[in-house]
Amino acid sequence: MMGAIATFIDPSGIFHSYWTLTLHGIIWHLILIFIGFFILFSHQADLTYQGFFSTLPLFAVFCVIAELLNALLHSHGNIDLFYISPWEMSTQLIFGDIDRLLGRPAGTGIYILAMIAGAALIHYLSALFEKCCPPVR
C-alpha cells in the first residue's frame, strides 16, 4: 500500500509513452490501495509491532526479486521496478537529488529505508484507526 500511495504522491514514474502501460500502472496501483483499505476496514490486519516487523522479510524478498528483474531485463529497455534499478537514477522528488549527491547505491538504500518508515507510519495510523473505530460484531 505504501508503494502505491507513493506512486500517486509523485507520479512521474507512472506515465509512459504507451497509454496502455500508463493505464495499467494507474489501475495496478489503485488496486493495491484498494486491497490495503479493504484489509484495514475488514479488520483483518495484524496491526501490532510484531505484525509490522514480520512483513519486512517479505518486503526484502520482493526488493530482491525486483532488483533481479531490473538486472535481467535492463537490456530490453528502461525498467525500474520499485524504483531501485542500479541503472536508472531516481525520478522521484528528493530521491533523485539524493542519487546525484550520494550515488545510486546509497540513494537506493535511503529510498528503501524511507519506504519502510512510510509503511510503518501507515501501519501506526491504521492501528490508531482500529482503536478509535473497533469492528462491530
N, C-alpha and C positions, 0 to 999 in steps of 0.2 A: 504494500500500500504506500509506503514511504517513497519508493522509486516512482510510482505512478503520480503521486502528488507533486514530486519534484519536477517531473516532466512537464506538468502544466504551469508550475511556477516560472520555469524558464523553458519554453517550448522550442527553443532554437534547434534542437537536435531532432525534432519530430517531423519537421517539414522537409519533404524531399521533392525532387524534380518529377517523380511519378505520383500523380494524385492518388492512385490506388495504394501505394505504400504509405503515404501520409494518412489516408483514411484508415488503413489497417492499424497504424501506430496509435491514432487517436482512439479508435474503438477498443483496441487491446488495453490501453492504459485506463480508459473509463471502466472497462470490465474489472480490472484489478482493484480500482477504488470501490466499485460496487460490491465485490466479494469481501473486501475489508469491512465495509459498513454492514453488510449482511451478517458477517460473523460477529461483529460488535453488537448489533441490535438484536441478534438471536441469543445473545449471552452465552456463546459457545467458546469464547476466547479465554485462555488462561492468562489473566492479567496480573499475575504475581511477578515478582522479580525473577524467580526461577523460570516462570513461563517465558519471559523475555530472553533470558540468557540461554535457555535450551534451544532457541531458534537460531542463535548465532552460528553454530556449526553448519546448519543447512544453508544459511546465507553464504558462508565461506565456500561451501561446495558449489553453489551457483556462481559465485565470483570466479572460481577456478574454471568451471565449465565455460563461462562467458569468455574468459581470457584465452582458453584453448581454442574456442571458435574464432575469436578475434585473430589469433595467430594463424590458424589453419586456413581461414578464408580471406586473409588480407590480400592475397594476390588477385582476388576476384573483385576488388573494389573497396571502397571505404566502409568498413564495418567497425562498429564501436559499441558492442553490447555492454550494457551497464555503464557506458562512458568510461571504460577502463582500458581501452586499447593502447598498447605501448607505442603505436604508430600515429595515433590521432591526438593532437593537442585538444584539450577540453574546450568545447564551445560554450560551456555554461558560465554564467556570471560568476565572478570571483575565482572559480577554479581554473579558468583559462589564465588569469593573472598569476595564480599560484604555480601553474605549469611553467609559465615563462620565467618566473623568478627562481624556482627551486628545481625545475626539471620535471619531466613526466613521471618518473617513478615516485618521487616524493609527493607530487600532486595527486597521483592515484591513491597513495596511502592516506593522505589527508582527506581525499574525497570519500573513501570507504569509511573512515572514522566518522566523517560528518554524516554519512548516511546512517550509520549505526546510532549516532547521537540523535538524529532526527526521528528514527524509528523508536528510540527509547522515549522521546518526548511524546510521540503519538501514543505509545503504549501507556505511559503515565497518565496522559489526558483521558485515555479510554478507561483506565482504572477509576479515575475521578468520576467519569460519567456513570460507570457501573455503580459506584457508591451512592450517587445522588439519584439515580434512576434505576433501582433494582428491578429484576424481572417480576412481572405479575404472574402469579401461579394460581 
